[in-house]
Amino acid sequence: MLLAETGKTLIEHTFIAASQSLLASEVIVATDHVDIQNAVEEFGGKAILTDPGHRSGSDRLAEVASELPQFDLFVNVQGDEPEIEGRYIDQAIERLQQTPLAAVATLASPLRASERLRDPACVKVVFDENFRALYFSRSPIPMPRDGAEKWLGTEPASFFQHIGLYAYRREYLLKIPQLPRARIETIESLEQLRFLHAGWPIYVDIAPHAFPGIDTAEDYQSFVRRRANC
């Protein structure tokens, strides 16, 4: 979060990107590290220091939500997503505003590369005709019985990559710390399966493409090169 080869820290890049949302009332960094809090405050952002014992970003967000009763909707943007676009945040917010049944809103993008379909690090999602999520998995879903090649180029797309951005209604978000882990969540190591297992309606909107997150040193160097070429 504090790498700054571009002249700005990674967390500042993500803060600036998230601030491009037209519908978000406020952008706040939730962190368990005082150095990150200080860095955010140095560039003029707002940060809230949270318990370091949280199991996930959603648990951390729930703590922040408990301190901000004036907000009904919360969007979880990971701090290592410096190239997220504000329109994606707005898309998730609009889904909750327009779909009273939705407890959680998230995003997915068409998946057309066979290597990504097979990659466990690339989470896939299937949803019904109303865009309500049916399942998330690290495995290829739907599983193409006769091979994936003929399905990868279909229009509309046959496979979708989950984008790890979540928008929550306040009442559901506050329940997350007490929500028991589901076996399917433990097996797949996917937090969103806890919500599905509990019967929460998760709605999926389609984004044209995924944005590259920073998970490795190589990812960061690629980001630095892209910024240099802007």
SULHUCOR-V657284 format. One record per run of one state. SS is the DSSP state (H for helix, E for strand, - for the rest). FROM is the first residue (numbers start at 1). TO is the last residue. Records with the same first field share a line. If there is no record, write none. Layout:
BEGIN
SS: FROM-TO ; FROM-TO
END
This chain:
BEGIN
-: 1-9 ; 19-27 ; 32-33 ; 43-45 ; 50-56 ; 67-72 ; 77-85 ; 99-103 ; 111-113 ; 119-123 ; 128-131 ; 138-148 ; 153-159 ; 174-175 ; 179-182 ; 189-191 ; 198-201 ; 208-216 ; 229-230
H: 10-18 ; 34-42 ; 57-66 ; 86-98 ; 114-118 ; 149-152 ; 170-173 ; 176-178 ; 183-188 ; 192-197 ; 217-228
E: 28-31 ; 46-49 ; 73-76 ; 104-110 ; 124-127 ; 132-137 ; 160-169 ; 202-207
END
